[in-house]
Amino acid sequence: MKVLGGLLQEDTAGDPTGRRRLWTGKRLRQIAGELRQWDIVVSPNTVARLLDHLGYALHANSKSISTAHPDRDLQFQCLSRQKRRFVRRGRPVISVDTKKKELVGNFKNAGRVWSLESTPVKDHDFRSQALSMANPYGIFDLLANEGSVFVGTSHDTPEFAASNVAQWWRLIGRRNYADAAQLLILADSGGSNGARVRAWKYALQERVVDRFDLEVTVCHYPTGASKWNPIEHRLFSEISKHWAGQPLDTYDTLLRLIRETKTQTGLTVRSWLVPKHFAT
């Protein structure tokens, strides 16, 4: 053990506070080879057990370092106050975002499904071999626990985002909230509906506020805090779990899998195809 510890001394890293375990950049076969120079013959598996005894462990990178903003708590308190105010009065609150773009075609989709045999798919995900690219724009109604996904076939632009909000209000929102004169939108700070995107604000004014005589309030989550946006963990994650392991070979398949997404807490999802071209 002393010889092994000495070999690792110059190639060891760890937490200076001592609260986490140590690690080394050397490979098991490399360490076993160096031990043979000391007439110690062991297998790589034995080296792994010895490393564990010395306090070493096999790690992956951990995304745990973040830049804290001094006003972060105040930002979230403001968001919480707005949500509580709208919910208390029965006014609509929606969370919006664009899901990861998806290649439409017979491509591998991460995950597994129960089946008699695996589904053959293309061995490479080349954009040139795809039927098209899908841009799923999601709208999650917090009060109704209901999701709406508008699948675009061109570009994820501010006009595309605002048009989907307008379409949601026309088809669903004004029916579920017939007496509402106000709407709260929760969004990320970046992307097509970002906090600094003037085209998004202009399109909302033109397509939602003016057209439906609706007062719209938009609250943006701070940079790096998008995982707290409700749509991420209450809608998008459930869709990803439902279609895992199933190739999104056509738009019909993609729309169907989105519509089939449900949870035990009562989540239901609608989906539409948006074939309109949105210029960048």
Beta strands, then each sheet from edge to edge (+ up, - down):
strand 1: 12-13
strand 2: 23-24
strand 3: 93-98
strand 4: 102-104
strand 5: 132-141
strand 6: 146-152
strand 7: 182-187
strand 8: 215-220
strand 9: 268-274
sheet 1: 1+ 2-
sheet 2: 4+ 5- 3+ 7+ 8+
sheet 3: 4+ 5- 6+ 9+
end
